[in-house]
Amino acid sequence: MNSLNLFLPCAAGVEGFLLDEVQRILAPLPAQSTSQRGGVQVVASWREMMKLNLHARLPQRVLIQLRHEPYKSEEDIYSLANALPWELWFTERQSFKIEITAQYSPLKSLNFAALRVKDAVADRFRERTGVRPDVDVRWPAVRIYVHLTQDTQTLSIDTSGEPLFKRGWRMDKGEAPLKETLAAAMLAAVGWNENREEGPASLYDPCCGSGTIAIEAAQIECAMAPGILRRFGFENLLPHQAHAWEDLKAQAKARERAPKRSIYGSDVSFRMVDFAQNNAERAGVSSAIEFRGGDALQRMPPTEVPGVLLLNPPYDERIQIAGVAGSQAMARSGARERAQTDNDEDFFVQLASHWKKNFSSWTAWILTPNLKLPGHMRLKESRRVPLWNGPIECRLFRFDMVKGKLKPDAQEALTPGAQDQ
């Protein structure tokens, strides 16, 4: 188990950040790692695989790739799956589940291909032990992943179990909460990392919802491992050694430190602020974050030292900020930050005006699927980072706030020459 071929899938646009994270986690040993579309490939030991599960914030999971071969039909898939020594990984008494994904596969039915893999695994156990393990599609002990391209198949065994964005602290959430992995990608893009000398002096999310961005930032500031509160799939696999895992967790706990940089969050819904505070307490960082209720168009800078504004405003819905519009019912319902105007564009114009007037020298970052947002805000972006929020293609726009008046024509602020970075 000292040379595992690992693949860490991630959202599109995150590959470069993830490669840096993998190399940092596995340092000082040089990681044999490369980024590719959709993830990072790593050659690592069993212990390093556990470290990646424990410390990585950006991947969706950590897979051990067992075999990569060409195929033409479902029978080729069955043959490969049946030839793999599954009995080295788990026993016939443990349940399993097949997950299958494909790109340009010529097969007519992925469900049938998954069924053939399930049969191949079960048949191998029956041939060797006389017992077929059970399939459990909800809470399997072991997950087997199959990825098909036009002519190749890759079989992997999962070491993460639940997806890695499930850190183990989120119990209270609002509508369409931001995944922790995406929040971590946003923080990586703005330079918020464990090196306090490099990153911003403070961070403020004025539309914090249930607190995901602020909590991720606080755990980074406190050097807390994101997986310290949860269990992992590798704990169910036969090569697992509990004492080595306990040693890694103890080392992670020993690295934790007191916060120095300031982190703030606010939301118009006081119910969401309560959710955020409860989540921060479960995450162990409630003392590192200051949450308050408040209207994004009225909240003043929480600190005199300029820092970073980082937010993921809700999309695809009318914006109405309860504090300005007097819509207390909306605030009580737990809805996230909304503007008082009839459309998003007016809200963002007012937000930009508020920032230019009151947040001079701050750097503002906004994640949005609206590629014309800089024009709507009548601001010039200094950077745009492509990121995906699930199936939604987004941009993380950076605006360097300089005190002054907005341009009267939004078109003047459009930057046709700006490139994705």
N, C-alpha and C positions, 0 to 999 in steps of 0.2 A: 504493500500500500504506500510505497514511497515515490511512486511515479504515476499519478492519476492524471488523465486527460480531462480537465474541467472546462465546462462552458458556462459562462455567466450571462444569460440573456438580459437585455435592458431595453428601455424605450429608445426609439430612434432619436438621434441627436445627442445621446448620453455616452456613446461609446468612448470618446476621448477622455471624458471625466472619469469614467469607470476604469479605464486602463491606468490612469494616474492613481486612483484609489487602490487598486489591486497591488500595484508596485509599492505603494506606501505601506499597506498592511503587511506585506510579506517581507519588507526590508528588515534587516540589512542584507538578507539573502537575495541575490538577483532572481527576479521572477521571469520564467520563460513564458512571457505573455504577449499576445498580439491582439489588437482590436480588429474587428470585422463588422460588417453590417449586422446590427441587431445584438451585439454582445462582445465579450472578450474571451479568448481562449487562453487557458493557463495550464502549464504542467506543474503539478504540486504534489505534496505528500498529504496523507490523511490528516495530519495535524494542521497543515496549512489550509486544507479544505474547511476544517472546523473554525479556524481563525477568520476565514472569509465570511462564513455564515454569521459569525458573532459580530464582526466589525464592519462589514460592508453595508453602506447605506443606499447604493445606487442600483444594484442588480435586482431582478425579479426573483431569482433563485440561483442555486448552485447545482449544476448537473455533472455527474460523472459519465463521460461518453465511453461506452463499452465497445462499440463497433460501428464502423462506417464503411458501407459496401454498396455496390450497384444493385439495382433490382429492375425487374420488368413486370412482375405480377405479384398478386397477393401470396402466391406460393413461395416466392423468393423471400418475402417478408416473414412468412411462417418458418421457413427453414433457418433463417438467421436467428430468429428469436428462440427457436427450439434448441439451437446449438450452443447458446450462451449458458454459462454455469451459474444460473440463478441461485442454486443451493449454497453458493459461497457468500451470498448477500443476505438472504432471509430464509426462513423455514416454511414448511407447508402449513404450519399453524398460524401464520400471519396473513392477513388479507392484503390484497393489492388492487391497483387500478391502473388502467392504460390511458395515457393522454397522447393525443396525436395532433400534429400540425403539418401543414403542407404548403409548398410553393410550386405551382405549375405541375403538380403530380398528374399523370395521365389516368390514374385509377378513377373508376366511376363512383366509388363509395368509400369515404374515409372511415365510416362506421364499420364497414365490413373488414377493412384492413386492420382496424383496432381489435375487432373480434378475432381475427386470425392470430394476432400477437397474444391476446389473452389465452387462446387455445394452446398456442405453442408453449407458453410459460406453464400453464396448468398441466399439459401433457408431459412435459419434462419432469415435473415433480411426481406425477403419478407413476411414470416409468421407473423412478428411482426410489420412491418412498411408499408407493401404493396409495397416496392421498393427494387429492387436488386441493390447493389452497383456495379459500373463498375470495370472491370479488366484492369489494365494498366501494361504491362510487362516491360515498359521502365522507367517510372517515377511514380511509385505508391506512394501514401501517406502512405500506410501501407504494411509491408512485413510480411507474415506468413511463418514460417519454419516448415517443417515436416522431422523428421529423423526416418528411419526405420532400425531395426536390423532384425535378423532372426525371432523374435517373439514379439518384442515390438515396439511401436510407441510413439514418443514424439512430441507434438505440442507446438510451441513457437511463441511468437510475438517479432519482432525485435525492438530494441530501438535505433539502430545506424543509420539506413538509408543507406547511402553510406558506403562501407567498411571503417574501421577505419584507414587503411593505407593512405586514401585520407585525408591529413591534411588540404588541402585548399590553399597551397602555390605553389605546383608544376604546372607550366605552360610550362616551357621549359624543354625538356627532349631529350635524345639521344636514341640509340637503346637499347632495353631490359633494361630499368632502374631498379635499385634495389628498391624493395618495402620498404617503410619507416618502416614497422613493422619488416622486416628482418634486416635492419640497426640497429634498436633499440635492437634486440636480440644479434647482434654482439657486440654492445656497452655494453650490460649487461654482456656478457661473459668475456669481457676484464676488467670489473670492473669500467667502466666509469659511474658514477652516480652523484647525486646531492651532495653527501658528498665529498667535495673537499679534505678532509684530507686522504681519503682512496684511491681514484683513481689515475691514472697516472697524471703526471705534465703537459703533453701536448699530442696532438694527431695530426697525419699527415696521410692523405690519398693521396698517390702519383698517383693514378689512379682514380681521384674523379668523373669523368663523370659529371653529372648534379648536383653533390654536396650533395647527399642524406646523406651519412655517416657524413660528416662535419656539415651539417645543423641539423641533429638529435643531434649530440654531443653538438652543440652550444645551442640548445634549452634546453637540460638537464643542461648545465652549467649555463644558465641564468634562470633556474627554470621556463621555459615557458610551459604552458599546451599545449600539442600537438593538442587538439581540439578547441583551443580558436578562430580559424579563420573560423570555419565551422558550419553548421547546423546539427541537428540530427533527427532521426526518432521519438524519444519520444516527440518532439515538436508538432507532429501531433496527438498524442494520447489524449483521453479525460481526463485522470488523470493529465495531465501536468498543472503546475502552473508557469506561466511566471516569476512572481516575485521571486520565489525560484531559478529559473535557472539564472536570472540576478544577484542574490546575490552570487551564486557560481562562476560565471564568474568574478565578481568584486573581490572576495577573491583571485581568481587565478591571476588576474592582479596585485594585491597588493603584491603577493609573488615574483614577478619577480625581478631580481637583475642584477647588472653589472657583466660581465665576469671577471674572474681572470686567469683561465688556458688558455693556448694558443692552438688554433686550426688552422690547415693549410690544404690546399688542392691544388693539382696541376694536370694538365692533358696535354698531348701532343697537344690536339686540343684546340686552343684558342677559337674556337666557343663554345666548351663545357665549358670552363672557364667562358665565358660570360653567358651561361645558368645558371651555378652554382651561379654566382654573382647575377643574376636576381632573382633566386629562393630564395637565402638568404635574399635579400631585402624584398621580399614578406613575408617571414617567420619571419621577424623582427630581424634577427641576422647578418646582413651584417657587422656590426662593430665588431663582435666577431670572424670572420673568415678571414684569409688571403689566398686568392686564387691567384695562378700564373700559367702561362703556363710553361711547361717544360717536358723534357724526363725523365721517371722514372729511366732510367739507368744512368742519369747524374745529377739529382737534388741532391744537398747536404742537410744535415740536416738543417731545417729551424730555429733551435734554438740550443744553446749550451747545454742546459739541456736535457739529454736523456728522451724520452717519449715513446709513442706507435705508431707504424706503423700499420694501419688497412686498408685493401683493399679487394676489390672484383673484381679481374681482369676478363675480358670477357672470356667466354669459347666457345668451338666448332667453332673456327675460327682461321685462321692464324694470328699470331701476327706480326705487323710491326710498329715499333716506327718511326714516321715520322721524328723526329729530327735527328736520327742517319742515317736512310736510305735516307733521303732527299726527302721523299714522301710528298711534301707539299700539293698535291691534296687530299691525304687521310686526312690530318689535317684539310683542309678547309671543307671537307665533313661532319665533325662533328663526325667521328668515335671515339670510346673510345680508351684508351691506347692500343697500339699494339707494338710488338717487331720487331726488324729489321731482325730477323732471320727467317728461313723457318719453324720452329715449336716451339710450346710452351716450350718444354723442354729446348732448347738453351736459350730462353729468361729468363727462371727462373734460369738457371745456372748463367747467367750474372747478374741477379738481386741479387742473393745471394752473388755473389762476390762483387758487388758494396756495398751492405749492410755491409758485414763483414769488408770491407776496411774503409767505411765512417760512418757507423751507429753503432759503437761499444757502447755497454751498452744499446742500444734501445731494445725494445721488439717488434717483428713483428708478426702480425696475418694476415693470408690469408684465405679467404673463397674460396673453390674450390670443384668441384665434383671429382677431380682426387685424389684418395686415395694414389697414389704413389708419390705425389708431394714432400714429404721430400727427397725421393731418387733422384728425378730429380734435386732438388736443392742442393743435397749433404750436407744436414743439418739434424740434429736430432731435431725432434719436442719435446718440453717439455710438450705439452698438445694437445689434439684434442677434439673438441666439435662437436657432430653430430647436424646438422641443415639442414632444407629443404628449398630450394629456389623453391617454387611452387612444381612441381612434381619431381624436381631434388634433389636427396640425396647428401648432401655436407658434408664437414668437415671444421671446422674453426681450422686451425693449428696454434700453437704458436711456435715461434722460438726466443730463447734468443741469441741475437747477441754478439758474442765474436770476437774480432779482430784476424785475422789469415788467413791462406790459406785454400782453399777448399781441401777436400780429392780427390785424383785423380780418385777414383772409386766410382761411385754413390752408389753402393751396400753396401759399408762400412757404409754409413750413414742411411741405412734402420734400422728401429727399430721394429722388429717383436713383441717384448713384449709390445709395447705401447698399452694402452687400451683407448677406448673412454671415455671421462669424461664429 
